[in-house]
């Protein structure tokens, strides 16, 4: 449609020009004494149009001629910019391929080209960020080459280039890199300083939290590491299984690091409710409390959620966890002055009656009856459990309990046989 309109417009202009020029009999007379020149009006108009176009072309040619030096300068600057960009690409390529010496030389070449461009008073709007990134890449290469002096020098120069507010992102990235390098060097103080210098927004990012977590692990700060691991799990930095395993390991380490019952109680109070219900953590905490001579009732209270998981029909506890729980409960019952109370006896008897074929429950019920001086029932339950127990530790302890019961009733022959079976495992 547009082409049709243009064609109609050109046709109208051609018709109007033909009508005007064909019937135009006007003349233009030029007096140049002693001459007189008569010219057709059409010729004069055509000549004026031709002079206009000639003057326009001349001005354009003069403008192009005068702009040649500026175009040459712009071309040189663009060529230098392209060279620097190619140098940055070469640096990244060499770093990715592990050619650290070439990467360092390429980054230093970019810095030299930018310095040469700055001396010619042709500064770029992004020159400071370009210098900072080049120094950072050179520092990365120096770190890979174990040249710490050159790395620290490049880091310091890069920080000097990122003082403006719009360059905060580059500065944060540089601080994160420097913190990671310090952690690799086991320089805890410098790594902590780099992370503390981060902006408020950058300090909450997943990468910063990962570095803080790594720093706390290097510094053996288990409690801080556990707090950061919770944040990382909340931000989904790891898979759910990996997060749970990481938190569980740190909780176990925190419990194991306690050296007296008060420290252990404090460590237990620093755990979340979900962490206290982890079977491994609760069993380890109770076992540690008994080993440190703490309160048996408190240790048994910590084990109560795990016991509830154990007696459920669809329990998720593994066989090893069930055995460990039984051994810790038995250890608490055998403590000097520590006997199972009526509540625990009721729990164990209910669990054993609810699942009479469970050898572990029979063993635990027999041990509980023995500590409550119910020797006849204890002997019956322990002998029933021996025929089905597969774990050597439980079998050995069951035989030991039967030997003690035989000695209690002064049956030396049965006691000797039981001790022999316990020794054979």
C-alpha positions in Angstrom: 0.0 0.0 0.0 2.8 2.3 0.8 4.5 1.7 -2.5 1.3 2.5 -4.3 1.0 5.8 -2.5 4.6 6.7 -3.3 4.0 5.9 -6.9 0.9 8.1 -7.0 2.8 11.0 -5.4 5.6 10.8 -7.8 3.1 10.7 -10.7 1.4 13.8 -9.4 4.7 15.6 -9.1 5.8 14.6 -12.6 2.4 15.8 -14.0 2.5 19.2 -12.2 6.2 19.7 -13.2 5.4 19.0 -16.9 2.4 21.3 -16.8 4.4 24.1 -15.3 7.5 23.7 -17.4 5.7 23.0 -20.7 3.6 26.1 -20.7 6.1 28.4 -18.9 7.2 31.1 -21.3 8.9 33.3 -18.7 12.5 34.5 -19.2 15.1 36.0 -16.9 17.2 38.8 -18.3 20.7 39.5 -16.9 22.2 42.9 -17.6 26.0 42.8 -17.6 27.0 46.0 -19.4 27.5 46.2 -22.2 25.9 42.8 -22.5 22.4 41.5 -22.0 21.7 37.8 -21.5 18.2 36.3 -21.7 17.7 33.0 -20.0 14.7 30.7 -19.8 13.0 30.6 -16.4 13.1 26.8 -16.5 16.8 26.8 -17.2 17.4 29.2 -14.3 15.4 27.1 -11.9 17.2 24.0 -13.0 20.6 25.7 -12.6 19.6 26.9 -9.1 18.7 23.3 -8.1 22.0 22.1 -9.6 24.0 24.7 -7.7 22.2 23.8 -4.4 23.1 20.1 -4.9 26.7 21.0 -5.8 27.1 23.2 -2.8 25.6 20.5 -0.5 28.0 17.9 -1.9 31.0 20.2 -1.4 30.0 20.9 2.2 29.6 17.2 2.9 33.0 16.4 1.3 34.6 19.2 3.5 33.0 17.8 6.6 34.2 14.3 5.8 37.7 15.6 5.3 37.8 17.5 8.5 36.4 14.5 10.5 39.2 12.1 9.3 41.5 12.8 12.3 38.7 12.2 14.8 37.7 9.0 13.0 41.3 7.9 13.1 41.4 8.5 16.9 38.1 6.7 17.4 39.4 3.8 15.4 42.6 3.6 17.4 40.6 3.7 20.7 38.1 1.0 19.4 41.1 -1.1 18.3 42.6 -0.9 21.8 39.3 -1.7 23.4 38.9 -4.7 21.3 42.4 -5.8 22.1 41.7 -5.4 25.8 38.5 -7.4 25.6 40.3 -10.2 23.7 42.9 -10.1 26.4 40.2 -10.6 29.0 38.7 -13.5 27.1 42.2 -15.1 26.7 42.7 -14.7 30.5 39.4 -16.5 31.3 40.1 -19.2 28.7 43.6 -19.9 30.2 42.3 -19.9 33.7 39.6 -22.4 32.7 42.1 -24.7 31.1 44.6 -24.5 33.9 47.3 -22.5 32.1 47.9 -20.1 34.9 51.1 -18.5 33.7 49.5 -17.5 30.4 46.5 -16.3 32.2 48.6 -14.1 34.4 50.5 -12.7 31.4 47.3 -12.0 29.5 45.8 -10.1 32.5 48.9 -8.0 32.9 48.9 -7.3 29.2 45.3 -5.9 29.6 46.5 -3.7 32.4 49.4 -2.4 30.4 47.1 -1.6 27.4 44.7 0.2 29.7 47.5 2.2 31.3 48.8 3.2 27.8 45.3 4.3 26.9 45.0 6.3 30.0 48.3 8.1 29.4 47.0 9.3 26.1 44.1 11.0 27.9 41.5 8.7 26.4 39.9 7.2 29.5 37.0 4.8 29.3 33.9 5.1 31.4 34.4 1.6 32.8 38.2 1.8 33.1 38.2 1.3 36.9 36.1 -1.8 36.7 38.3 -3.1 33.9 41.4 -2.6 36.0 39.8 -4.2 39.0 38.7 -7.3 37.1 42.1 -7.6 35.5 43.9 -7.4 38.8 41.5 -10.0 40.2 42.2 -12.4 37.4 45.9 -11.9 37.8 45.5 -12.5 41.5 43.6 -15.7 40.8 46.4 -16.9 38.5 49.0 -16.0 41.1 47.1 -17.9 43.8 47.1 -21.0 41.6 50.8 -20.6 41.2 51.3 -20.2 45.0 52.8 -16.7 44.4 51.2 -15.1 47.5 53.2 -11.8 47.3 52.0 -11.1 43.8 48.5 -12.2 44.6 48.2 -9.8 47.6 49.7 -7.0 45.5 47.1 -7.5 42.8 44.3 -7.7 45.4 45.4 -4.4 47.0 45.5 -2.6 43.6 42.1 -4.0 42.7 40.6 -2.7 46.0 42.0 0.7 45.2 40.1 0.8 41.9 36.7 0.0 43.5 36.1 3.0 45.8 33.1 4.3 44.1 29.6 3.2 45.0 28.7 1.9 41.5 31.7 -0.5 41.8 30.4 -2.2 45.0 29.5 -5.4 43.2 33.1 -5.7 41.9 34.5 -5.0 45.3 32.2 -7.6 47.0 33.3 -10.2 44.4 36.9 -9.4 45.1 36.4 -9.6 48.9 34.8 -13.0 48.4 37.7 -14.2 46.3 40.2 -12.9 48.7 38.4 -14.6 51.6 38.5 -17.9 49.8 42.2 -17.6 49.1 42.9 -16.8 52.8 40.9 -19.9 53.8 43.0 -22.0 51.4 46.0 -20.6 53.2 44.5 -21.3 56.6 44.8 -17.6 57.5 41.7 -17.3 59.7 42.2 -13.7 60.7 42.5 -12.4 57.1 39.6 -14.5 55.9 37.4 -13.2 58.7 38.5 -9.6 57.9 37.6 -10.0 54.3 34.2 -11.5 55.1 33.4 -8.7 57.6 34.2 -6.1 55.0 31.4 -7.3 52.7 28.4 -5.1 52.2 25.2 -6.1 54.1 23.5 -7.6 51.1 26.5 -9.6 49.9 27.1 -11.0 53.4 23.7 -12.8 53.2 24.4 -14.4 49.9 24.8 -18.2 49.6 28.4 -17.9 48.5 29.3 -15.8 51.5 27.6 -18.2 53.8 29.4 -21.1 52.3 32.7 -19.3 52.8 31.8 -18.5 56.4 30.9 -22.1 57.0 34.2 -23.3 55.6 36.0 -20.7 57.8 34.3 -21.9 60.9 35.2 -25.5 60.1 38.8 -24.5 59.6 38.7 -22.6 62.9 37.0 -25.5 64.7 34.1 -23.3 65.7 31.4 -26.0 65.7 28.6 -23.9 67.2 28.9 -21.1 64.6 29.3 -23.7 61.8 26.0 -25.3 63.0 24.2 -22.0 62.8 25.5 -21.3 59.3 24.6 -24.8 58.2 21.0 -24.2 59.3 20.9 -21.0 57.2 22.4 -22.9 54.2 19.8 -25.6 54.6 17.1 -22.9 54.7 18.4 -21.3 51.5 18.5 -24.7 49.9 22.2 -24.5 49.2 22.4 -28.3 49.6 20.0 -31.1 48.9 17.7 -32.1 51.8 19.6 -35.3 52.4 23.0 -33.5 52.4 21.7 -30.7 54.6 20.4 -33.2 57.1 23.7 -35.1 57.1 25.7 -32.0 57.5 23.6 -30.7 60.4 23.6 -34.1 62.1 27.4 -34.3 61.8 27.9 -30.9 63.4 25.4 -31.6 66.1 27.3 -34.8 67.0 30.6 -32.9 67.0 29.1 -30.2 69.3 27.9 -32.9 71.7 31.2 -34.8 71.6 33.2 -31.6 72.3 31.6 -31.2 75.8 33.9 -32.1 78.7 31.5 -32.0 81.6 27.8 -32.3 82.2 27.2 -28.6 82.3 28.8 -28.0 79.0 26.8 -30.9 77.5 23.6 -29.5 78.8 24.5 -26.1 77.3 25.3 -27.8 74.0 22.0 -29.7 74.1 20.1 -26.4 74.7 21.8 -24.9 71.5 20.3 -27.6 69.3 17.0 -27.2 67.5 14.0 -29.4 68.3 14.4 -31.3 65.0 18.1 -31.9 65.8 17.3 -33.2 69.3 15.0 -35.8 67.7 17.7 -37.2 65.4 18.4 -40.7 66.7 22.2 -40.4 66.3 22.3 -37.1 68.1 20.1 -38.1 71.1 21.9 -41.4 71.6 25.3 -39.8 71.4 24.3 -37.0 73.8 22.9 -39.6 76.3 26.0 -41.8 76.0 28.2 -38.7 76.5 26.2 -37.7 79.6 26.6 -41.1 81.2 30.4 -41.1 80.3 30.8 -37.7 82.0 29.0 -38.9 85.1 25.9 -36.7 84.6 22.3 -37.4 85.6 20.9 -40.6 84.4 17.3 -39.3 84.4 18.3 -36.4 82.1 20.0 -38.8 79.7 17.0 -41.0 79.6 14.8 -38.0 79.0 16.8 -37.2 75.9 16.4 -40.7 74.7 12.6 -40.7 75.1 11.8 -39.3 71.5 14.1 -42.0 70.0 12.3 -44.6 72.1 9.0 -43.4 70.8 10.3 -43.8 67.2 11.6 -47.3 68.1 8.3 -48.7 69.4 6.2 -47.4 66.5 5.0 -50.1 64.1 6.6 -48.4 61.1 9.8 -47.3 62.7 12.5 -45.7 60.6 15.3 -46.6 63.0 18.0 -48.9 61.6 19.0 -52.1 63.5 22.3 -50.5 64.5 20.5 -47.5 66.0 18.1 -49.8 67.9 21.0 -51.7 69.3 22.8 -48.5 70.4 19.7 -47.3 72.1 19.3 -50.5 74.0 23.0 -50.4 75.1 22.7 -46.8 76.3 19.6 -47.6 78.3 21.2 -50.6 79.8 24.3 -48.5 80.7 22.0 -46.0 82.5 20.3 -48.8 84.4 23.6 -50.3 85.5 25.0 -47.0 86.8 25.7 -47.0 90.5 22.4 -46.1 92.2 20.7 -45.8 88.9 17.8 -48.2 88.4 15.0 -48.1 85.9 12.0 -46.3 87.4 8.4 -47.6 87.2 7.7 -45.5 84.1 10.6 -47.0 82.1 9.7 -50.5 83.3 6.2 -49.9 82.0 7.4 -48.6 78.7 9.8 -51.6 78.2 7.2 -54.2 79.2 4.5 -52.7 77.0 6.9 -52.7 74.0 8.0 -56.3 74.7 4.4 -57.5 75.1 3.4 -55.6 72.0 6.1 -57.4 70.0 7.0 -60.6 71.8 9.1 -62.0 69.0 11.5 -59.0 69.0 14.7 -60.3 70.5 16.0 -56.8 71.2 12.9 -56.0 73.3 13.3 -59.3 75.1 16.9 -58.6 75.9 16.1 -55.1 77.1 13.2 -56.3 79.2 15.4 -59.0 80.7 18.1 -56.5 81.6 15.6 -54.2 83.2 14.1 -57.0 85.3 17.6 -58.0 86.4 18.4 -54.5 87.7 15.0 -54.5 89.5 16.0 -57.8 91.2 13.3 -59.8 89.2 15.8 -62.6 88.6 13.5 -65.4 87.5 11.8 -63.3 84.9 15.1 -61.8 83.8 16.6 -65.2 83.3 13.6 -66.3 81.2 13.6 -63.3 79.0 17.4 -63.4 78.4 17.4 -67.1 77.4 14.5 -66.4 75.0 16.4 -63.5 73.5 19.7 -65.5 73.1 18.1 -67.8 70.5 17.3 -64.9 68.2 20.0 -62.3 68.9 22.3 -61.8 65.9 24.5 -59.0 67.3 27.7 -60.3 69.0 27.8 -57.5 71.5 24.2 -58.2 72.7 24.9 -62.0 72.8 28.0 -61.4 74.9 26.2 -59.1 77.3 23.3 -61.5 77.6 25.6 -64.3 78.6 27.3 -62.1 81.1 23.9 -61.2 82.6 23.0 -64.9 82.8 26.4 -65.6 84.5 25.7 -62.9 87.1 22.2 -64.3 87.7 23.7 -67.8 88.2 26.2 -66.4 90.7 23.3 -64.7 92.4 21.6 -68.0 93.0 25.0 -69.7 93.7 24.8 -72.0 90.7 28.6 -72.2 89.9 28.2 -74.7 87.0 25.7 -72.5 85.2 27.8 -69.4 85.9 30.9 -71.1 84.5 29.1 -72.1 81.4 27.7 -68.7 80.9 31.0 -67.0 81.3 32.6 -69.5 78.8 29.9 -68.6 76.3 30.4 -64.9 76.9 34.1 -65.3 76.3 33.5 -67.2 73.1 31.3 -64.4 71.9 
